[in-house]
Amino acid sequence: MTSVSIDPVASDSAASDSAATKPEPASPELVALAEAVARRRNFAIISHPDAGKTTLTEKLLLYGGAIQQAGAVKAKGEQRKVTSDWMDLEKQRGISITSTVLQFDYAGNTVNLLDTPGHQDFSEDTYRTLAAADNAVMLEDAAKGLEPQTRKLFEVCRLRRIPIFTFINKMDRPGREPLDLIDEIEKELGLACWPVNWPIGSGDRFRGVIDRRSKEVILFERAERGRQSAERRLASDAPELATLVEPELLAQALEELELLDGAGADLDLELVHAGELSPVFFGSAMTNFGVHPFLDAFLELAQRPTARSSSSGSVDPIGPGFSGFVFKLQANMDPRHRDRVAFVRVCSGKFEKDMTVQHARSGRTIRLSRPQKLFGQDREVVEDAYPGDVIGLNNPGMFAIGDTLYLGAKVEYEGIPCFSPEIFAWLRNPNPSAFKSFRKGVNELREEGAVQILYDLDQSKRDPILAAVGQLQLEVVQYRLEHEYGVPTRLEPLDFTVARWVIGGWPALETLGRIFNCKTVRDAWDRPVLLFRNDWNLRQLQEDHLDLELCAVAPVVSGVEPIAL
C-alpha cells in the first residue's frame, strides 16, 4: 500500500510571529514539525446510545471526502454498513461496541476521528479513548436532551479539561425548543454555551440554520440517502428568502438570535480550549443538514495538539524527541491473520517508519517496522506521523494499555486506570482439549481491555473470573471467544456487585487476619482485590478495619508484566 501524502501548508501568522521573537531561528526540522502539528485536529465523539453518534461519524467522513457514500448503523436491504462499525457483532446488533480510529485529510488538515461506543456497558473503552483526544464532540438528541451516559462522559472530559463542542442532532424530527436545550446544558452541566448556528424550524419544518458569525442563512435540500446534501447560502435579509422559507419560521429564528446576542456573551477561544465554553451546532446527521458547516467551523475552532503531562513534566508536541502512549489494544481486526494491533497516540516529535524506540515500562528497545494508518478495519503502511495522529503497531504481546514509547530522554505518560467492575462470573471452558485456544483468547482479550480478569486464590481453580461494568461486555467476550478463537464457553454468575483494590497489597491484607462477608481474589497483576455482595458489606469491613485502605480504581502498574492464564 502506498503511504498517505500530506499537502504542505504554510504555518499560521501566530506561529510566524512567535518564531520571529526567538533569538535564534528554529531548525528546518522543527519548523516542519510545527507546521505539521498546526494542521492536526484530533477529536472523539461522545453521546448516549441512539443519539446518532456513528451516523454523524459517517457523514463527517462523507464530507471529508474519506468515503463516497455514508452507511447507516441499522442497515436495511442494499444500504451500506457503516465504516466505523467493523466487528461482526456490531453489524448484527446495530450498535458500536468498540472504539475506532478514522484518519482522513480535509481542507489542508489531517483529521484523527475517534469513534467511541455509546453503550454504557463499554464506557471503559470510551474513557481510554478520551485519554488520546484533544477535543470532544458531545452529541445530543434534540427530543431527549441530556441523558445519563452523556452526563457521565461529560464529567470525564471535564476532568481532563478537554474542549467540548456540542452538536444537537435530529432537528428534522419533533423535539424540544432550542433555547430549552441550551438552558439545560448550562444549568445541569455548568457549561456555558455559544451557539455558532441557529435552527430555522424543526421536525418536518426544519429548513436550515443561520450562521451566527457570518449572518448567512444556510438552506438545505434533501439528497439521495448516504450522499452529500445540497447547500445554499443567502444573506439573512435576502429578498428571495421569503419564497424559500416560511416567514414565521425565519422571524422566530431571528428573534431568538437577538435574545442570544442580548446576553452579551462572546465566542472566546481561550474559554473553549479550557473546556469552559461549548460552541453549539444544530443539524441532522441522518439527512446531512448542518454537518458540512459544523465540520468547517469545528476545524477552525478546535484545539490543536497540546502539551501533555508526564513523569518528566509537561511535554511539548513540538519537541525534538518522539514520544507516544498506547491507549487501546485490539485483537483480530483482520481475522484471517489473527493480528493484534496497539493504538498509539503520538504526543511529541516526528514518528518515522522503522525507527527504534524505548519501551518505558520494560526498558526494552523496540523497532517499529510496520506502522499503520488506521481507517476503521482498513489499514495501510504509513511512513511518518506527527503529534495528534494515531497509528497502529503490530503487537507481539509486549504492549499494555498505558505504555509509553519514546526516543531520547526518558518520558512516561500518566497511565490509564481500570475502573471498578459491577458484574462477575466464572468463565467455564467445557472442552478441555481446547484449553490452549481458550487461554490464548482470554489473555488477548484481557490485554485489549475488553474485560477485566480475576483469579481465585485456590490454584486448583484454573478458570478465570470475568469482571465487567455491564452484562453486554460478558456477552461480547463469549461471542469473540467462539467466533475468533473457536472456543464455545459458558458463564456462571457470581453474587458480587462491588470490587475494591487493597492499597498496600498483600502485606496490608495479611495484617488483618481473617475477614468476613467478602471474597479475596487476585487480578492480572497479582494484586489483592476484595469482592463484596453490596455496599453495606463494604462499609461494614471498613468500619471493622479503619486502617485498611481500599480503592475503586485499579492503581496504574509500571515495570511489572501481567500474569497470563
HELIX and SHEET records of a PDB file:
HELIX    1   1 SER A   13  THR A   21  1                                   9    
HELIX    2   2 PRO A   28  ALA A   38  1                                  11    
HELIX    3   3 LYS A   53  TYR A   63  1                                  11    
HELIX    4   4 ASP A   88  ARG A   93  1                                   6    
HELIX    5   5 GLN A  120  PHE A  122  5                                   3    
HELIX    6   6 SER A  123  LEU A  130  1                                   8    
HELIX    7   7 PRO A  148  LEU A  159  1                                  12    
HELIX    8   8 PRO A  178  LEU A  189  1                                  12    
HELIX    9   9 GLY A  203  ARG A  205  5                                   3    
HELIX   10  10 LEU A  241  LEU A  244  1                                   4    
HELIX   11  11 PRO A  247  GLY A  262  1                                  16    
HELIX   12  12 LEU A  269  HIS A  273  1                                   5    
HELIX   13  13 VAL A  291  LEU A  301  1                                  11    
HELIX   14  14 PRO A  432  ALA A  434  5                                   3    
HELIX   15  15 PHE A  435  GLU A  447  1                                  13    
HELIX   16  16 GLN A  471  TYR A  485  1                                  15    
HELIX   17  17 GLY A  505  GLU A  510  1                                   6    
HELIX   18  18 ASP A  535  ASP A  544  1                                  10    
SHEET    1   A 7 THR A 100  TYR A 106  0                                        
SHEET    2   A 7 ASN A 109  ASP A 115 -1                                        
SHEET    3   A 7 ARG A  40  SER A  47  1                                        
SHEET    4   A 7 ASN A 135  ASP A 141  1                                        
SHEET    5   A 7 ILE A 164  ASN A 169  1                                        
SHEET    6   A 7 LEU A 277  PHE A 282  1                                        
SHEET    7   A 7 ALA A 192  PRO A 195  1                                        
SHEET    1   B 4 ASN A 197  ILE A 200  0                                        
SHEET    2   B 4 GLY A 208  ASP A 211 -1                                        
SHEET    3   B 4 GLU A 216  GLU A 221 -1                                        
SHEET    4   B 4 ALA A 230  ALA A 235 -1                                        
SHEET    1   C 2 ARG A 308  SER A 310  0                                        
SHEET    2   C 2 GLY A 313  VAL A 315 -1                                        
SHEET    1   D 8 THR A 365  ARG A 367  0                                        
SHEET    2   D 8 THR A 356  HIS A 359 -1                                        
SHEET    3   D 8 THR A 404  TYR A 406 -1                                        
SHEET    4   D 8 SER A 323  ALA A 331 -1                                        
SHEET    5   D 8 ARG A 340  SER A 348 -1                                        
SHEET    6   D 8 VAL A 390  ASN A 394 -1                                        
SHEET    7   D 8 GLN A 372  PHE A 375 -1                                        
SHEET    8   D 8 ASP A 378  VAL A 381 -1                                        
SHEET    1   E 2 PHE A 351  GLU A 352  0                                        
SHEET    2   E 2 ASP A 384  ALA A 385 -1                                        
SHEET    1   F 8 ARG A 490  PRO A 493  0                                        
SHEET    2   F 8 ILE A 423  ARG A 428 -1                                        
SHEET    3   F 8 ILE A 465  ALA A 468 -1                                        
SHEET    4   F 8 GLN A 452  ASP A 456 -1                                        
SHEET    5   F 8 LYS A 519  ASP A 523 -1                                        
SHEET    6   F 8 PRO A 528  PHE A 532 -1                                        
SHEET    7   F 8 VAL A 498  VAL A 502 -1                                        
SHEET    8   F 8 LEU A 550  CYS A 551 -1                                        
END                                                                             
